[in-house]
Amino acid sequence: MLAQCFSIPKGAETLEIEECKARLLELLKEKALKVGKFVLSSGKESDYYLDERVVTLSSEGAYLTARIMLDMLKDVKVDAIGGMTLAADPIAGAIAGISYTEGRPIDGFIVRKEPKGHGTGKQVEGPITKGLRVVITDGTMTTGSSLLKAIEAMENEGCQVVKVLILIDRLEGGREFLQSKGYDVSSVFTRDDLLG
């Protein structure tokens, strides 16, 4: 039945998780890693930048990211995944789609930086109701401050944040900051994986 909806490239569905991780890391190094002088959203300066959306918005990158993160969530009871717009959006969308095909549907959501100034005035978009168990995600983590804003927005919606799952941890204190507030934090990769 799934084959009637779309065609998965031959062999992709049989890739082991470690093979998916190796290929995703290769894509991130080739396409997302930029070297130079950059100012990050945290305000910190850095001699490298990770434009992971180049990968997470590609068909292959979205698929690999979703497969890996779903595997990391296999022992977590979760209803929905999302985070602060924009970097979390392709990750949440890919996971929502792949999770459905794997018979373990996880909905997606988007957290706006501020509540809408029109219409319903919502800050969170998606099929969210009070009491859901949610995962907060993002492409990269530096200080953890934007992740905390997404966490607070979801808790204000009456949801329980059961995990924070990041694609790349820059190893600049974000994990420790969020863990000190009681959140379970994991990442697919760290800065050392990309720069090593």
C-alpha positions in Angstrom: 0.0 0.0 0.0 2.8 2.4 0.9 4.4 1.9 -2.5 1.2 3.1 -4.1 1.7 6.5 -2.4 5.3 7.1 -3.3 8.5 5.4 -4.2 11.3 5.1 -1.7 14.8 4.9 -3.4 15.9 1.3 -3.7 17.5 0.2 -0.5 16.8 3.3 1.6 14.2 1.6 3.7 16.7 -1.1 4.6 19.5 1.2 5.7 20.5 0.5 9.3 20.5 3.4 11.7 24.3 3.7 11.8 24.3 3.8 8.0 21.7 6.6 8.1 23.8 8.5 10.7 27.0 8.1 8.6 25.3 9.4 5.5 23.6 12.3 7.3 26.9 13.4 8.8 28.5 13.3 5.4 25.7 15.5 4.0 26.0 18.0 6.9 29.8 18.2 6.5 29.5 18.7 2.7 26.5 21.1 2.6 25.8 22.6 5.9 29.1 23.4 7.5 30.4 26.9 6.7 33.8 28.2 8.0 34.4 31.9 8.6 33.2 34.6 11.1 29.5 34.4 12.1 27.1 35.8 14.7 24.8 33.2 16.0 21.1 33.7 17.1 22.4 33.6 20.7 24.5 36.7 19.9 27.8 34.7 20.3 30.5 34.9 17.6 31.7 31.7 16.0 34.3 30.7 13.4 31.9 28.2 11.9 28.2 28.1 11.1 25.9 25.1 10.6 23.2 25.8 8.0 21.5 22.5 8.7 18.3 23.5 6.9 20.1 23.0 3.6 20.1 19.3 4.6 16.9 18.9 6.6 14.9 20.5 3.8 16.4 18.2 1.2 14.4 15.0 0.5 17.3 12.7 1.5 18.3 14.7 4.6 14.7 14.9 5.8 14.3 11.2 5.5 17.6 10.4 7.2 16.9 12.9 10.0 13.5 11.5 10.6 14.6 7.8 10.6 17.4 8.6 13.1 15.4 10.7 15.5 12.4 8.2 15.4 14.9 5.5 16.4 16.1 7.7 19.3 12.5 8.1 20.4 11.6 4.4 20.2 11.4 4.1 24.0 9.7 7.5 24.6 5.9 7.8 24.7 5.3 10.9 22.6 2.3 12.4 20.9 3.9 15.3 19.0 7.2 16.9 18.1 8.1 20.5 17.2 9.9 23.6 18.2 10.7 27.2 17.5 10.2 28.2 13.9 12.2 28.0 11.6 14.9 25.3 12.1 12.6 22.9 13.9 9.9 23.0 11.2 11.4 20.6 8.6 12.5 18.2 11.3 9.0 18.0 12.8 7.4 17.7 9.4 9.7 14.9 8.3 9.2 13.0 11.6 5.4 13.4 11.4 5.4 12.0 7.9 7.8 9.1 8.5 6.2 8.2 11.8 2.8 7.7 10.1 4.3 5.3 7.6 5.9 3.3 10.4 2.6 2.9 12.2 3.6 5.1 15.1 2.0 8.5 14.3 3.7 11.5 16.0 2.1 14.9 15.1 4.1 18.0 14.4 3.7 21.5 15.7 5.4 24.9 15.2 6.1 27.5 18.0 6.1 31.1 16.8 8.5 33.5 18.4 5.5 35.6 19.5 1.8 35.0 19.5 0.1 36.0 16.2 -1.2 39.6 16.2 -4.3 38.6 14.3 -6.9 35.8 14.0 -6.8 33.5 17.0 -3.6 35.0 18.4 -2.0 31.6 18.8 1.7 31.1 19.5 1.6 27.3 18.8 0.3 25.9 15.4 -0.7 22.3 14.9 -3.0 19.7 16.3 -2.1 20.4 20.0 -4.4 19.8 22.9 -3.8 19.9 26.7 -2.1 16.9 28.2 -0.1 15.8 25.2 3.4 14.4 25.7 5.7 16.4 23.4 9.3 16.5 22.2 11.0 19.8 21.6 13.4 19.7 18.6 15.8 22.1 16.8 18.5 22.0 14.2 21.3 23.3 16.5 21.7 24.1 20.1 24.1 26.7 21.5 22.9 28.2 24.8 19.5 26.5 24.9 17.6 29.8 25.4 15.4 29.4 22.2 14.7 25.8 23.2 13.6 27.0 26.6 11.2 29.5 25.0 9.7 26.6 23.0 9.4 24.5 26.1 7.7 27.3 28.0 5.2 27.8 25.1 4.3 24.2 25.1 4.0 24.0 28.9 1.7 27.1 28.7 -0.5 25.0 26.3 -0.8 22.3 29.0 1.6 19.9 27.4 4.3 17.8 29.1 7.8 18.1 27.6 9.2 14.6 27.8 12.4 15.1 25.8 14.5 17.7 24.0 16.0 16.2 20.8 18.5 18.2 18.8 20.2 17.5 15.5 23.6 19.2 16.4 24.8 20.2 19.8 27.4 23.0 19.5 28.6 22.0 23.0 28.4 25.5 24.3 26.4 25.0 27.5 22.9 24.4 26.1 22.6 20.8 27.2 23.8 21.5 30.8 21.5 24.6 31.0 18.4 22.6 30.0 19.3 19.5 32.1 19.7 21.8 35.2 16.0 22.7 34.7 15.1 19.0 34.7 14.8 18.3 30.9 16.1 15.2 29.2 18.3 16.3 26.3 19.9 14.3 23.5 21.4 15.1 20.2 22.1 13.2 17.0 25.6 14.8 16.6 27.8 17.2 18.4 30.2 19.9 17.1 33.0 17.4 17.5 31.4 15.0 15.0 31.2 17.8 12.4 34.6 19.4 13.0 36.5 16.3 14.0 
